[in-house]
Amino acid sequence: MLFRFYLKPADRKESTVINATRVHHYSKRLRRFYLACGCIVASIGTGTTFYIYHEGFTPANAVYMAIITLSTVGFGEVEPLSEVGRIFTSGYIVVNLVIIAFGISTMAGYIFEGELRTIFRSIMTGNEVNKLKGHIIVCGYGRNGMKTCEEFRMAGKRFVVIENDPDICHALTEDPRFNVITGDATVEDTLRMARIDSATALITTLPKDSDNVYISLTSRELNRDLMIIARANEESAERKLKLAGANRVVKPDALGGSHMAKLVTQPVVIEFLDLLNGLSTETDMRLEEFAYGLFKKEYMGKTLRELDIRRNTNVMVIGYKHPEKGFLFTPSTSLKLNQNSVLILMGDEESLKKFKSRFSI
């Protein structure tokens, strides 16, 4: 077994399945390496057996003869060979030339092309992923997936990327900030390797709507509480994705077209929204949400006037989501915070850090 997981008893059954899946995954990537080693061992074993039982060599001499013949170093015969032994050795040398050529090319590929390093890094990633809880899974590292991961990195979120392209995965594994699994996200075992059972959200950005539908369906079955956000290209796919279990459906093409149109019809509004979303380089102002449960105990149940967030931290409260009434924009200072509510805050990075330092647990 390539590595060991240390498990809590409650997680043992599920994690055993994940462990077996990981071992199978890495065994597939090492298949050619195993085959080369197996051919060499089989060749030595065949030669040793022949020289012992047909030529009467001692075991030590038989192994030595098999190895020098396999390696074609030309040391000569350890002991005189019979006519049959010479015929066998002649054919044995020809076969071993092929085995050695295959073995050297395979070893060179794994060592000099960095495949062994990539696999080792993948194993380490597997160990790290196995420890994750409350993380986010991103399926596909295309243009949308790349931007999604950048946002998560900036926000300090823990995430796992599932990507099928080995070249992309090889590049990502060089970056220690990425947890990458090479595989097909439409396969249930791959999702298990990403610890979907303990994830809080999954974003699928694959180019085919059918793949995103299948991933949403499988993910919902594996984790009933998972937040699933799916990409859709066609209008007809939105309904299918929601039926499959997606909580939100995003249509990048439609959003992009609408955004470009509004740059003409409402340019100042779009400029302001870009500023809030961090897309503008003119300022570091940004929006953040802050859940009621994150407040320190002494601030719970207070009104906005009592908290006096603007004066204390220079952060503005521009929205409030009530658990029953929904969104309130520019809430009154007399508003009393309710459990399960969320504040929408706006401020620069320094002000937001000051807010969290003062009010957050």
LUMKOL-906471 format. One record per residue (C-alpha): residue number from 1; residue in one letter; chain; x, y negated, z negated. Coordinates in nm, 3 decimals, padded with zeros to 5 digits. Last residue first. Layout:
residues N
NUM, A, A, X, Y, Z
...
END
This chain:
residues 361
361, I, A, -01.473, -03.555, -01.732
360, S, A, -01.532, -03.853, -01.505
359, F, A, -01.620, -04.203, -01.626
358, R, A, -01.298, -04.399, -01.683
357, S, A, -01.041, -04.207, -01.480
356, K, A, -01.296, -04.137, -01.209
355, F, A, -01.378, -04.508, -01.173
354, K, A, -01.011, -04.607, -01.175
353, K, A, -00.942, -04.354, -00.897
352, L, A, -01.233, -04.500, -00.701
351, S, A, -01.092, -04.851, -00.747
350, E, A, -00.747, -04.747, -00.625
349, E, A, -00.883, -04.569, -00.319
348, D, A, -01.106, -04.855, -00.209
347, G, A, -01.472, -04.866, -00.298
346, M, A, -01.818, -04.735, -00.222
345, L, A, -02.021, -04.501, -00.443
344, I, A, -02.326, -04.283, -00.380
343, L, A, -02.454, -04.159, -00.717
342, V, A, -02.607, -03.812, -00.754
341, S, A, -02.892, -03.685, -00.972
340, N, A, -02.909, -03.337, -01.128
339, Q, A, -02.985, -03.492, -01.472
338, N, A, -03.123, -03.842, -01.452
337, L, A, -02.943, -04.175, -01.464
336, K, A, -03.150, -04.468, -01.590
335, L, A, -03.217, -04.739, -01.334
334, S, A, -03.227, -05.085, -01.493
333, T, A, -02.940, -05.197, -01.269
332, S, A, -03.170, -05.149, -00.972
331, P, A, -03.066, -04.908, -00.699
330, T, A, -02.909, -05.041, -00.376
329, F, A, -03.071, -04.759, -00.174
328, L, A, -03.282, -04.493, -00.345
327, F, A, -03.270, -04.143, -00.200
326, G, A, -03.495, -03.854, -00.303
325, K, A, -03.784, -03.878, -00.545
324, E, A, -03.736, -03.534, -00.706
323, P, A, -03.365, -03.489, -00.789
322, H, A, -03.306, -03.866, -00.750
321, K, A, -03.030, -03.955, -00.507
320, Y, A, -02.875, -04.295, -00.572
319, G, A, -02.718, -04.536, -00.328
318, I, A, -02.490, -04.836, -00.295
317, V, A, -02.315, -04.818, -00.632
316, M, A, -02.018, -05.050, -00.587
315, V, A, -01.672, -04.980, -00.733
314, N, A, -01.476, -05.272, -00.882
313, T, A, -01.393, -05.048, -01.184
312, N, A, -01.532, -05.214, -01.497
311, R, A, -01.727, -05.498, -01.336
310, R, A, -01.887, -05.282, -01.067
309, I, A, -01.957, -04.985, -01.294
308, D, A, -02.152, -05.177, -01.557
307, L, A, -02.237, -04.848, -01.735
306, E, A, -02.506, -05.018, -01.945
305, R, A, -02.652, -05.193, -01.639
304, L, A, -02.649, -04.865, -01.445
303, T, A, -02.859, -04.712, -01.721
302, K, A, -02.721, -04.451, -01.959
301, G, A, -02.840, -04.091, -01.997
300, M, A, -02.488, -03.952, -01.976
299, Y, A, -02.206, -04.197, -02.043
298, E, A, -02.088, -04.054, -02.377
297, K, A, -02.080, -03.702, -02.237
296, K, A, -01.831, -03.787, -01.964
295, F, A, -01.993, -03.797, -01.622
294, L, A, -01.936, -03.505, -01.383
293, G, A, -02.283, -03.357, -01.438
292, Y, A, -02.444, -03.669, -01.287
291, A, A, -02.283, -03.599, -00.951
290, F, A, -02.052, -03.850, -00.785
289, E, A, -02.059, -03.906, -00.411
288, E, A, -01.786, -04.092, -00.228
287, L, A, -01.778, -04.357, 00.041
286, R, A, -01.465, -04.526, 00.170
285, M, A, -01.276, -04.853, 00.180
284, D, A, -00.914, -04.820, 00.296
283, T, A, -00.935, -05.113, 00.533
282, E, A, -00.851, -05.205, 00.893
281, T, A, -00.762, -04.849, 00.992
280, S, A, -01.123, -04.760, 01.071
279, L, A, -01.236, -04.398, 01.068
278, G, A, -01.261, -04.390, 00.688
277, N, A, -01.632, -04.311, 00.695
276, L, A, -01.720, -04.649, 00.543
275, L, A, -01.522, -04.842, 00.806
274, D, A, -01.664, -04.627, 01.083
273, L, A, -02.012, -04.711, 00.955
272, F, A, -01.931, -05.085, 00.963
271, E, A, -01.795, -05.063, 01.317
270, I, A, -02.103, -04.866, 01.419
269, V, A, -02.329, -05.137, 01.279
268, V, A, -02.122, -05.407, 01.451
267, P, A, -02.142, -05.231, 01.789
266, Q, A, -02.521, -05.180, 01.791
265, T, A, -02.629, -05.137, 02.157
264, V, A, -02.289, -05.078, 02.316
263, L, A, -02.115, -04.880, 02.042
262, K, A, -02.460, -04.732, 01.991
261, A, A, -02.432, -04.545, 02.320
260, M, A, -02.092, -04.403, 02.227
259, H, A, -02.220, -04.275, 01.893
258, S, A, -02.526, -04.116, 02.051
257, G, A, -02.310, -03.932, 02.303
256, G, A, -02.071, -03.811, 02.034
255, L, A, -02.354, -03.696, 01.809
254, A, A, -02.515, -03.501, 02.094
253, D, A, -02.184, -03.337, 02.187
252, P, A, -02.097, -03.259, 01.825
251, K, A, -02.430, -03.086, 01.749
250, V, A, -02.427, -03.014, 01.374
249, V, A, -02.662, -02.764, 01.209
248, R, A, -02.720, -02.763, 00.834
247, N, A, -02.834, -02.494, 00.592
246, A, A, -02.751, -02.210, 00.832
245, G, A, -02.933, -01.885, 00.749
244, A, A, -03.000, -01.707, 01.079
243, L, A, -03.333, -01.889, 01.112
242, K, A, -03.142, -02.216, 01.087
241, L, A, -02.900, -02.101, 01.356
240, K, A, -03.181, -01.990, 01.584
239, R, A, -03.357, -02.327, 01.552
238, E, A, -03.040, -02.519, 01.640
237, A, A, -02.944, -02.288, 01.928
236, S, A, -03.220, -02.413, 02.161
235, E, A, -03.063, -02.760, 02.171
234, E, A, -02.740, -02.612, 02.307
233, N, A, -02.391, -02.674, 02.170
232, A, A, -02.446, -02.590, 01.805
231, R, A, -02.193, -02.602, 01.520
230, A, A, -02.285, -02.443, 01.187
229, I, A, -02.284, -02.555, 00.826
228, I, A, -02.352, -02.279, 00.572
227, M, A, -02.374, -02.351, 00.197
226, L, A, -02.347, -02.007, 00.033
225, D, A, -02.593, -01.906, -00.238
224, R, A, -02.707, -01.584, -00.070
223, N, A, -02.353, -01.463, -00.007
222, L, A, -02.293, -01.152, 00.206
221, E, A, -02.629, -01.164, 00.385
220, R, A, -02.600, -01.537, 00.445
219, S, A, -02.252, -01.486, 00.586
218, T, A, -02.369, -01.218, 00.830
217, L, A, -02.652, -01.432, 00.968
216, S, A, -02.440, -01.747, 00.989
215, I, A, -02.156, -01.556, 01.159
214, Y, A, -02.400, -01.407, 01.411
213, V, A, -02.553, -01.746, 01.492
212, N, A, -02.207, -01.904, 01.525
211, D, A, -02.100, -01.628, 01.764
210, S, A, -02.415, -01.673, 01.976
209, D, A, -02.356, -02.049, 01.990
208, K, A, -02.016, -01.994, 02.151
207, P, A, -01.753, -02.265, 02.094
206, L, A, -01.675, -02.160, 01.734
205, T, A, -01.709, -02.429, 01.466
204, T, A, -01.838, -02.226, 01.170
203, I, A, -01.829, -02.405, 00.836
202, L, A, -01.870, -02.194, 00.523
201, A, A, -01.942, -02.319, 00.172
200, T, A, -01.918, -02.221, -00.195
199, A, A, -01.687, -01.922, -00.157
198, S, A, -01.678, -01.634, -00.410
197, D, A, -01.844, -01.364, -00.197
196, I, A, -01.687, -01.510, 00.117
195, R, A, -01.351, -01.394, -00.010
194, A, A, -01.168, -01.468, 00.319
193, M, A, -01.096, -01.095, 00.349
192, R, A, -01.470, -01.036, 00.320
191, L, A, -01.526, -01.264, 00.618
190, T, A, -01.276, -01.057, 00.818
189, D, A, -01.452, -00.736, 00.713
188, E, A, -01.784, -00.868, 00.845
187, V, A, -01.652, -00.924, 01.196
186, T, A, -01.785, -01.241, 01.363
185, A, A, -01.491, -01.431, 01.212
184, D, A, -01.249, -01.240, 01.434
183, G, A, -00.904, -01.221, 01.283
182, T, A, -00.588, -01.393, 01.170
181, I, A, -00.648, -01.526, 00.820
180, V, A, -00.493, -01.860, 00.730
179, N, A, -00.446, -02.034, 00.394
178, F, A, -00.292, -02.367, 00.490
177, R, A, -00.089, -02.605, 00.273
176, P, A, 00.218, -02.384, 00.310
175, D, A, 00.250, -02.486, 00.679
174, E, A, 00.440, -02.221, 00.876
173, T, A, 00.126, -02.007, 00.863
172, L, A, -00.046, -02.266, 01.078
171, A, A, 00.187, -02.221, 01.377
170, H, A, 00.157, -01.841, 01.371
169, C, A, -00.221, -01.873, 01.334
168, I, A, -00.241, -02.092, 01.643
167, D, A, -00.033, -01.842, 01.843
166, P, A, -00.234, -01.547, 01.707
165, D, A, -00.567, -01.693, 01.832
164, N, A, -00.851, -01.537, 01.632
163, E, A, -00.871, -01.801, 01.358
162, I, A, -01.020, -01.785, 01.009
161, V, A, -00.912, -02.086, 00.803
160, V, A, -00.937, -02.084, 00.422
159, F, A, -01.014, -02.391, 00.214
158, R, A, -00.933, -02.564, -00.113
157, K, A, -01.045, -02.926, -00.121
156, G, A, -00.800, -03.209, -00.195
155, A, A, -01.011, -03.471, -00.015
154, M, A, -00.734, -03.544, 00.236
153, R, A, -00.683, -03.171, 00.295
152, F, A, -01.056, -03.120, 00.340
151, E, A, -01.076, -03.402, 00.595
150, E, A, -00.782, -03.258, 00.790
149, C, A, -00.945, -02.915, 00.783
148, T, A, -01.265, -03.050, 00.939
147, K, A, -01.067, -03.232, 01.209
146, M, A, -00.890, -02.909, 01.304
145, G, A, -01.214, -02.712, 01.302
144, N, A, -01.377, -02.957, 01.540
143, R, A, -01.088, -02.956, 01.786
142, G, A, -01.034, -02.581, 01.759
141, Y, A, -00.937, -02.401, 01.440
140, G, A, -01.225, -02.154, 01.420
139, C, A, -01.423, -02.040, 01.117
138, V, A, -01.360, -02.270, 00.820
137, I, A, -01.420, -02.110, 00.478
136, I, A, -01.455, -02.334, 00.173
135, H, A, -01.337, -02.254, -00.180
134, G, A, -01.532, -02.209, -00.503
133, K, A, -01.310, -01.925, -00.612
132, L, A, -00.965, -01.841, -00.481
131, K, A, -00.746, -01.567, -00.629
130, N, A, -00.786, -01.332, -00.332
129, V, A, -00.696, -01.620, -00.101
128, E, A, -00.355, -01.652, -00.267
127, N, A, -00.282, -01.280, -00.233
126, G, A, -00.393, -01.285, 00.130
125, T, A, -00.175, -01.590, 00.193
124, M, A, 00.123, -01.396, 00.059
123, I, A, 00.035, -01.112, 00.295
122, S, A, 00.002, -01.359, 00.582
121, R, A, 00.344, -01.505, 00.498
120, F, A, 00.491, -01.155, 00.513
119, I, A, 00.317, -01.096, 00.846
118, T, A, 00.453, -01.421, 00.986
117, R, A, 00.803, -01.343, 00.860
116, L, A, 00.783, -00.997, 01.018
115, E, A, 00.668, -01.151, 01.347
114, G, A, 00.946, -01.412, 01.350
113, E, A, 01.049, -01.365, 01.712
112, F, A, 01.398, -01.254, 01.600
111, I, A, 01.289, -00.991, 01.347
110, Y, A, 00.967, -00.840, 01.483
109, G, A, 01.065, -00.863, 01.849
108, A, A, 01.421, -00.748, 01.783
107, M, A, 01.293, -00.446, 01.592
106, T, A, 01.061, -00.353, 01.878
105, S, A, 01.325, -00.400, 02.149
104, I, A, 01.575, -00.197, 01.946
103, G, A, 01.328, 00.085, 01.879
102, F, A, 01.210, 00.113, 02.240
101, A, A, 01.569, 00.122, 02.371
100, I, A, 01.665, 00.373, 02.100
99, I, A, 01.369, 00.599, 02.185
98, V, A, 01.440, 00.585, 02.561
97, L, A, 01.808, 00.669, 02.510
96, N, A, 01.697, 00.937, 02.264
95, V, A, 01.510, 01.125, 02.536
94, V, A, 01.820, 01.133, 02.755
93, I, A, 02.044, 01.240, 02.464
92, Y, A, 01.807, 01.522, 02.362
91, G, A, 01.799, 01.648, 02.720
90, S, A, 02.176, 01.690, 02.715
89, T, A, 02.168, 01.820, 02.356
88, F, A, 01.916, 02.092, 02.449
87, I, A, 02.130, 02.206, 02.744
86, R, A, 02.442, 02.204, 02.524
85, G, A, 02.262, 02.403, 02.254
84, V, A, 02.139, 02.656, 02.507
83, E, A, 02.499, 02.710, 02.619
82, S, A, 02.609, 02.741, 02.259
81, L, A, 02.758, 02.445, 02.075
80, P, A, 03.100, 02.420, 01.906
79, E, A, 03.082, 02.228, 01.576
78, V, A, 03.055, 01.853, 01.508
77, E, A, 03.035, 01.790, 01.882
76, G, A, 03.165, 01.460, 02.017
75, F, A, 03.181, 01.113, 01.863
74, G, A, 03.004, 00.961, 02.165
73, V, A, 02.811, 00.684, 01.987
72, T, A, 02.483, 00.791, 02.155
71, S, A, 02.277, 00.672, 01.852
70, L, A, 02.049, 00.973, 01.874
69, T, A, 02.343, 01.207, 01.930
68, I, A, 02.531, 01.060, 01.635
67, I, A, 02.217, 01.096, 01.420
66, A, A, 02.133, 01.453, 01.525
65, M, A, 02.491, 01.571, 01.473
64, Y, A, 02.503, 01.414, 01.124
63, V, A, 02.170, 01.572, 01.029
62, A, A, 02.289, 01.913, 01.150
61, N, A, 02.629, 01.877, 00.979
60, A, A, 02.464, 01.801, 00.646
59, P, A, 02.206, 02.080, 00.687
58, T, A, 02.479, 02.333, 00.773
57, F, A, 02.486, 02.425, 01.139
56, G, A, 02.361, 02.768, 01.257
55, E, A, 02.312, 02.666, 01.621
54, H, A, 01.947, 02.773, 01.653
53, Y, A, 01.803, 02.720, 01.305
52, I, A, 02.017, 02.433, 01.175
51, Y, A, 02.091, 02.255, 01.503
50, F, A, 01.729, 02.275, 01.617
49, T, A, 01.583, 02.149, 01.288
48, T, A, 01.826, 01.855, 01.271
47, G, A, 01.747, 01.754, 01.630
46, T, A, 01.371, 01.758, 01.572
45, G, A, 01.397, 01.572, 01.241
44, I, A, 01.624, 01.305, 01.388
43, S, A, 01.382, 01.255, 01.678
42, A, A, 01.079, 01.245, 01.449
41, V, A, 01.246, 00.983, 01.227
40, I, A, 01.332, 00.767, 01.530
39, C, A, 00.983, 00.803, 01.682
38, G, A, 00.819, 00.720, 01.349
37, C, A, 01.026, 00.404, 01.308
36, A, A, 00.923, 00.285, 01.654
35, L, A, 00.556, 00.373, 01.590
34, Y, A, 00.555, 00.195, 01.254
33, F, A, 00.687, -00.124, 01.418
32, R, A, 00.428, -00.095, 01.695
31, R, A, 00.151, -00.057, 01.435
30, L, A, 00.267, -00.346, 01.216
29, R, A, -00.020, -00.579, 01.316
28, K, A, -00.266, -00.292, 01.277
27, S, A, -00.125, -00.210, 00.934
26, Y, A, -00.178, -00.574, 00.835
25, H, A, -00.551, -00.551, 00.899
24, H, A, -00.588, -00.203, 00.747
23, V, A, -00.417, -00.324, 00.429
22, R, A, -00.642, -00.630, 00.420
21, T, A, -00.957, -00.421, 00.463
20, A, A, -00.851, -00.183, 00.186
19, N, A, -00.798, -00.477, -00.050
18, I, A, -01.132, -00.633, 00.045
17, V, A, -01.314, -00.306, -00.025
16, T, A, -01.128, -00.270, -00.355
15, S, A, -01.224, -00.631, -00.430
14, E, A, -01.595, -00.552, -00.421
13, K, A, -01.564, -00.253, -00.656
12, R, A, -01.317, -00.417, -00.895
11, D, A, -01.490, -00.752, -00.944
10, A, A, -01.668, -00.668, -01.269
9, P, A, -01.358, -00.492, -01.406
8, K, A, -01.137, -00.798, -01.350
7, L, A, -00.878, -00.732, -01.087
6, Y, A, -00.507, -00.755, -01.034
5, F, A, -00.447, -00.707, -00.662
4, R, A, -00.161, -00.500, -00.528
3, F, A, 00.043, -00.526, -00.210
2, L, A, 00.143, -00.337, 00.100
1, M, A, 00.000, 00.000, 00.000
END
